[in-house]
Amino acid sequence: MTIPVKSPFAFLWDEPASEPFTTLLKRHWDFHPVFDTDGLLEKITGAFAWDADGFVDALRIKSETDAAALRTDRAGGKVWEREGDALDVLHQLVDIPEPSDPRAPRLVIGSAPRLWTP
């Protein structure tokens, strides 16, 4: 007899994680499952392009305790980033203001070019 194994992503459909995840789905985020070589779900990635502003929001969930999200500007500069617990990251992503909102992050997170060393 085979015992069904609970998916490590089942938490996304349970309270309280389902609320922010459902919010992103309602906002027409584009989600893609990523499978490993055995056909098991390895991670879920998602993205949303803000057409009017040229910003892009992205999300990666590997497990209930390993998630990351970011927002980039039209030039690809990172203006906002969060990592950690999936529920925390989802809530912060849902709460980030739209790029056109004056409260939205706009300053590119510093990343100096690498110096060439001989």
Biotite code that builds the C-alpha atoms (Angstrom):
import biotite.structure as struc

atoms = struc.array([
    struc.Atom([0.000, 0.000, 0.000], chain_id="A", res_id=1, res_name="MET", atom_name="CA", element="C"),
    struc.Atom([1.315, 3.428, -0.984], chain_id="A", res_id=2, res_name="THR", atom_name="CA", element="C"),
    struc.Atom([1.002, 6.183, 1.576], chain_id="A", res_id=3, res_name="ILE", atom_name="CA", element="C"),
    struc.Atom([0.328, 9.577, -0.012], chain_id="A", res_id=4, res_name="PRO", atom_name="CA", element="C"),
    struc.Atom([3.013, 12.139, 0.704], chain_id="A", res_id=5, res_name="VAL", atom_name="CA", element="C"),
    struc.Atom([1.924, 15.675, 1.506], chain_id="A", res_id=6, res_name="LYS", atom_name="CA", element="C"),
    struc.Atom([3.443, 18.180, -0.900], chain_id="A", res_id=7, res_name="SER", atom_name="CA", element="C"),
    struc.Atom([5.880, 20.632, 0.690], chain_id="A", res_id=8, res_name="PRO", atom_name="CA", element="C"),
    struc.Atom([3.884, 23.313, -1.135], chain_id="A", res_id=9, res_name="PHE", atom_name="CA", element="C"),
    struc.Atom([0.495, 22.364, 0.324], chain_id="A", res_id=10, res_name="ALA", atom_name="CA", element="C"),
    struc.Atom([0.818, 25.245, 2.803], chain_id="A", res_id=11, res_name="PHE", atom_name="CA", element="C"),
    struc.Atom([0.114, 27.659, -0.074], chain_id="A", res_id=12, res_name="LEU", atom_name="CA", element="C"),
    struc.Atom([-3.478, 26.432, -0.153], chain_id="A", res_id=13, res_name="TRP", atom_name="CA", element="C"),
    struc.Atom([-3.941, 26.466, 3.615], chain_id="A", res_id=14, res_name="ASP", atom_name="CA", element="C"),
    struc.Atom([-4.668, 29.446, 5.842], chain_id="A", res_id=15, res_name="GLU", atom_name="CA", element="C"),
    struc.Atom([-2.967, 31.857, 6.389], chain_id="A", res_id=16, res_name="PRO", atom_name="CA", element="C"),
    struc.Atom([-0.657, 31.541, 3.339], chain_id="A", res_id=17, res_name="ALA", atom_name="CA", element="C"),
    struc.Atom([-3.539, 31.106, 0.919], chain_id="A", res_id=18, res_name="SER", atom_name="CA", element="C"),
    struc.Atom([-4.711, 34.708, 1.399], chain_id="A", res_id=19, res_name="GLU", atom_name="CA", element="C"),
    struc.Atom([-1.639, 36.518, -0.020], chain_id="A", res_id=20, res_name="PRO", atom_name="CA", element="C"),
    struc.Atom([-1.048, 33.792, -2.625], chain_id="A", res_id=21, res_name="PHE", atom_name="CA", element="C"),
    struc.Atom([-4.664, 34.107, -3.804], chain_id="A", res_id=22, res_name="THR", atom_name="CA", element="C"),
    struc.Atom([-4.251, 37.893, -3.912], chain_id="A", res_id=23, res_name="THR", atom_name="CA", element="C"),
    struc.Atom([-1.323, 37.511, -6.305], chain_id="A", res_id=24, res_name="LEU", atom_name="CA", element="C"),
    struc.Atom([-3.343, 35.120, -8.467], chain_id="A", res_id=25, res_name="LEU", atom_name="CA", element="C"),
    struc.Atom([-6.187, 37.668, -8.612], chain_id="A", res_id=26, res_name="LYS", atom_name="CA", element="C"),
    struc.Atom([-3.665, 40.309, -9.693], chain_id="A", res_id=27, res_name="ARG", atom_name="CA", element="C"),
    struc.Atom([-2.861, 38.080, -12.700], chain_id="A", res_id=28, res_name="HIS", atom_name="CA", element="C"),
    struc.Atom([0.615, 37.032, -11.672], chain_id="A", res_id=29, res_name="TRP", atom_name="CA", element="C"),
    struc.Atom([2.186, 34.480, -14.002], chain_id="A", res_id=30, res_name="ASP", atom_name="CA", element="C"),
    struc.Atom([3.241, 31.400, -11.977], chain_id="A", res_id=31, res_name="PHE", atom_name="CA", element="C"),
    struc.Atom([5.368, 28.488, -13.155], chain_id="A", res_id=32, res_name="HIS", atom_name="CA", element="C"),
    struc.Atom([6.155, 25.261, -11.331], chain_id="A", res_id=33, res_name="PRO", atom_name="CA", element="C"),
    struc.Atom([9.730, 23.986, -11.615], chain_id="A", res_id=34, res_name="VAL", atom_name="CA", element="C"),
    struc.Atom([10.219, 20.213, -11.398], chain_id="A", res_id=35, res_name="PHE", atom_name="CA", element="C"),
    struc.Atom([13.347, 18.239, -10.542], chain_id="A", res_id=36, res_name="ASP", atom_name="CA", element="C"),
    struc.Atom([14.646, 15.334, -12.634], chain_id="A", res_id=37, res_name="THR", atom_name="CA", element="C"),
    struc.Atom([12.316, 12.912, -10.801], chain_id="A", res_id=38, res_name="ASP", atom_name="CA", element="C"),
    struc.Atom([9.282, 14.993, -11.726], chain_id="A", res_id=39, res_name="GLY", atom_name="CA", element="C"),
    struc.Atom([8.759, 16.317, -8.186], chain_id="A", res_id=40, res_name="LEU", atom_name="CA", element="C"),
    struc.Atom([7.875, 19.955, -7.632], chain_id="A", res_id=41, res_name="LEU", atom_name="CA", element="C"),
    struc.Atom([11.117, 21.713, -6.701], chain_id="A", res_id=42, res_name="GLU", atom_name="CA", element="C"),
    struc.Atom([9.990, 25.333, -6.551], chain_id="A", res_id=43, res_name="LYS", atom_name="CA", element="C"),
    struc.Atom([7.344, 27.762, -7.705], chain_id="A", res_id=44, res_name="ILE", atom_name="CA", element="C"),
    struc.Atom([8.348, 30.938, -9.498], chain_id="A", res_id=45, res_name="THR", atom_name="CA", element="C"),
    struc.Atom([6.147, 33.866, -10.393], chain_id="A", res_id=46, res_name="GLY", atom_name="CA", element="C"),
    struc.Atom([6.376, 37.284, -11.979], chain_id="A", res_id=47, res_name="ALA", atom_name="CA", element="C"),
    struc.Atom([4.265, 40.328, -12.657], chain_id="A", res_id=48, res_name="PHE", atom_name="CA", element="C"),
    struc.Atom([5.164, 43.143, -15.080], chain_id="A", res_id=49, res_name="ALA", atom_name="CA", element="C"),
    struc.Atom([3.849, 46.620, -14.326], chain_id="A", res_id=50, res_name="TRP", atom_name="CA", element="C"),
    struc.Atom([3.249, 47.656, -17.944], chain_id="A", res_id=51, res_name="ASP", atom_name="CA", element="C"),
    struc.Atom([2.769, 51.379, -17.343], chain_id="A", res_id=52, res_name="ALA", atom_name="CA", element="C"),
    struc.Atom([5.877, 51.767, -15.183], chain_id="A", res_id=53, res_name="ASP", atom_name="CA", element="C"),
    struc.Atom([8.277, 49.163, -16.573], chain_id="A", res_id=54, res_name="GLY", atom_name="CA", element="C"),
    struc.Atom([8.846, 47.560, -13.179], chain_id="A", res_id=55, res_name="PHE", atom_name="CA", element="C"),
    struc.Atom([8.782, 43.789, -12.632], chain_id="A", res_id=56, res_name="VAL", atom_name="CA", element="C"),
    struc.Atom([7.996, 41.915, -9.418], chain_id="A", res_id=57, res_name="ASP", atom_name="CA", element="C"),
    struc.Atom([9.264, 38.347, -9.034], chain_id="A", res_id=58, res_name="ALA", atom_name="CA", element="C"),
    struc.Atom([8.805, 35.563, -6.500], chain_id="A", res_id=59, res_name="LEU", atom_name="CA", element="C"),
    struc.Atom([10.522, 32.230, -5.814], chain_id="A", res_id=60, res_name="ARG", atom_name="CA", element="C"),
    struc.Atom([9.222, 29.724, -3.266], chain_id="A", res_id=61, res_name="ILE", atom_name="CA", element="C"),
    struc.Atom([11.287, 26.610, -2.501], chain_id="A", res_id=62, res_name="LYS", atom_name="CA", element="C"),
    struc.Atom([9.568, 25.684, 0.751], chain_id="A", res_id=63, res_name="SER", atom_name="CA", element="C"),
    struc.Atom([7.574, 27.093, 3.615], chain_id="A", res_id=64, res_name="GLU", atom_name="CA", element="C"),
    struc.Atom([10.796, 28.476, 5.106], chain_id="A", res_id=65, res_name="THR", atom_name="CA", element="C"),
    struc.Atom([12.670, 29.432, 1.918], chain_id="A", res_id=66, res_name="ASP", atom_name="CA", element="C"),
    struc.Atom([11.252, 32.155, -0.300], chain_id="A", res_id=67, res_name="ALA", atom_name="CA", element="C"),
    struc.Atom([12.488, 35.304, -2.015], chain_id="A", res_id=68, res_name="ALA", atom_name="CA", element="C"),
    struc.Atom([10.878, 38.235, -3.814], chain_id="A", res_id=69, res_name="ALA", atom_name="CA", element="C"),
    struc.Atom([12.173, 41.299, -5.587], chain_id="A", res_id=70, res_name="LEU", atom_name="CA", element="C"),
    struc.Atom([11.172, 44.295, -7.680], chain_id="A", res_id=71, res_name="ARG", atom_name="CA", element="C"),
    struc.Atom([13.313, 45.630, -10.503], chain_id="A", res_id=72, res_name="THR", atom_name="CA", element="C"),
    struc.Atom([13.040, 48.897, -12.398], chain_id="A", res_id=73, res_name="ASP", atom_name="CA", element="C"),
    struc.Atom([12.895, 49.181, -16.201], chain_id="A", res_id=74, res_name="ARG", atom_name="CA", element="C"),
    struc.Atom([16.699, 49.115, -16.405], chain_id="A", res_id=75, res_name="ALA", atom_name="CA", element="C"),
    struc.Atom([16.874, 45.896, -14.363], chain_id="A", res_id=76, res_name="GLY", atom_name="CA", element="C"),
    struc.Atom([18.051, 47.614, -11.175], chain_id="A", res_id=77, res_name="GLY", atom_name="CA", element="C"),
    struc.Atom([16.877, 45.980, -7.956], chain_id="A", res_id=78, res_name="LYS", atom_name="CA", element="C"),
    struc.Atom([14.734, 48.428, -5.933], chain_id="A", res_id=79, res_name="VAL", atom_name="CA", element="C"),
    struc.Atom([13.251, 46.043, -3.349], chain_id="A", res_id=80, res_name="TRP", atom_name="CA", element="C"),
    struc.Atom([14.139, 42.559, -2.119], chain_id="A", res_id=81, res_name="GLU", atom_name="CA", element="C"),
    struc.Atom([13.046, 40.183, 0.650], chain_id="A", res_id=82, res_name="ARG", atom_name="CA", element="C"),
    struc.Atom([14.112, 36.663, 1.633], chain_id="A", res_id=83, res_name="GLU", atom_name="CA", element="C"),
    struc.Atom([12.982, 34.262, 4.326], chain_id="A", res_id=84, res_name="GLY", atom_name="CA", element="C"),
    struc.Atom([9.821, 32.531, 5.459], chain_id="A", res_id=85, res_name="ASP", atom_name="CA", element="C"),
    struc.Atom([7.343, 32.146, 2.582], chain_id="A", res_id=86, res_name="ALA", atom_name="CA", element="C"),
    struc.Atom([4.413, 33.580, 4.524], chain_id="A", res_id=87, res_name="LEU", atom_name="CA", element="C"),
    struc.Atom([6.385, 36.691, 5.527], chain_id="A", res_id=88, res_name="ASP", atom_name="CA", element="C"),
    struc.Atom([7.684, 37.209, 1.997], chain_id="A", res_id=89, res_name="VAL", atom_name="CA", element="C"),
    struc.Atom([4.203, 36.763, 0.495], chain_id="A", res_id=90, res_name="LEU", atom_name="CA", element="C"),
    struc.Atom([2.672, 39.323, 2.864], chain_id="A", res_id=91, res_name="HIS", atom_name="CA", element="C"),
    struc.Atom([5.431, 41.858, 2.191], chain_id="A", res_id=92, res_name="GLN", atom_name="CA", element="C"),
    struc.Atom([5.053, 41.348, -1.556], chain_id="A", res_id=93, res_name="LEU", atom_name="CA", element="C"),
    struc.Atom([1.296, 41.891, -1.406], chain_id="A", res_id=94, res_name="VAL", atom_name="CA", element="C"),
    struc.Atom([1.780, 45.018, 0.723], chain_id="A", res_id=95, res_name="ASP", atom_name="CA", element="C"),
    struc.Atom([4.439, 46.720, -1.419], chain_id="A", res_id=96, res_name="ILE", atom_name="CA", element="C"),
    struc.Atom([2.890, 49.796, -3.075], chain_id="A", res_id=97, res_name="PRO", atom_name="CA", element="C"),
    struc.Atom([2.427, 49.899, -6.841], chain_id="A", res_id=98, res_name="GLU", atom_name="CA", element="C"),
    struc.Atom([5.416, 51.488, -8.614], chain_id="A", res_id=99, res_name="PRO", atom_name="CA", element="C"),
    struc.Atom([3.375, 54.608, -9.436], chain_id="A", res_id=100, res_name="SER", atom_name="CA", element="C"),
    struc.Atom([2.597, 55.165, -5.727], chain_id="A", res_id=101, res_name="ASP", atom_name="CA", element="C"),
    struc.Atom([4.844, 57.848, -4.165], chain_id="A", res_id=102, res_name="PRO", atom_name="CA", element="C"),
    struc.Atom([5.517, 55.454, -1.246], chain_id="A", res_id=103, res_name="ARG", atom_name="CA", element="C"),
    struc.Atom([6.904, 52.742, -3.557], chain_id="A", res_id=104, res_name="ALA", atom_name="CA", element="C"),
    struc.Atom([10.632, 51.986, -3.456], chain_id="A", res_id=105, res_name="PRO", atom_name="CA", element="C"),
    struc.Atom([12.523, 53.607, -6.331], chain_id="A", res_id=106, res_name="ARG", atom_name="CA", element="C"),
    struc.Atom([16.125, 53.855, -5.228], chain_id="A", res_id=107, res_name="LEU", atom_name="CA", element="C"),
    struc.Atom([18.231, 51.119, -6.797], chain_id="A", res_id=108, res_name="VAL", atom_name="CA", element="C"),
    struc.Atom([19.840, 48.974, -4.125], chain_id="A", res_id=109, res_name="ILE", atom_name="CA", element="C"),
    struc.Atom([23.559, 49.724, -4.317], chain_id="A", res_id=110, res_name="GLY", atom_name="CA", element="C"),
    struc.Atom([25.742, 47.398, -6.292], chain_id="A", res_id=111, res_name="SER", atom_name="CA", element="C"),
    struc.Atom([29.066, 48.820, -7.371], chain_id="A", res_id=112, res_name="ALA", atom_name="CA", element="C"),
    struc.Atom([30.696, 47.405, -10.485], chain_id="A", res_id=113, res_name="PRO", atom_name="CA", element="C"),
    struc.Atom([33.455, 44.928, -9.765], chain_id="A", res_id=114, res_name="ARG", atom_name="CA", element="C"),
    struc.Atom([36.906, 46.340, -10.031], chain_id="A", res_id=115, res_name="LEU", atom_name="CA", element="C"),
    struc.Atom([39.137, 44.683, -12.545], chain_id="A", res_id=116, res_name="TRP", atom_name="CA", element="C"),
    struc.Atom([42.169, 43.133, -10.929], chain_id="A", res_id=117, res_name="THR", atom_name="CA", element="C"),
    struc.Atom([45.112, 42.000, -13.011], chain_id="A", res_id=118, res_name="PRO", atom_name="CA", element="C"),
])
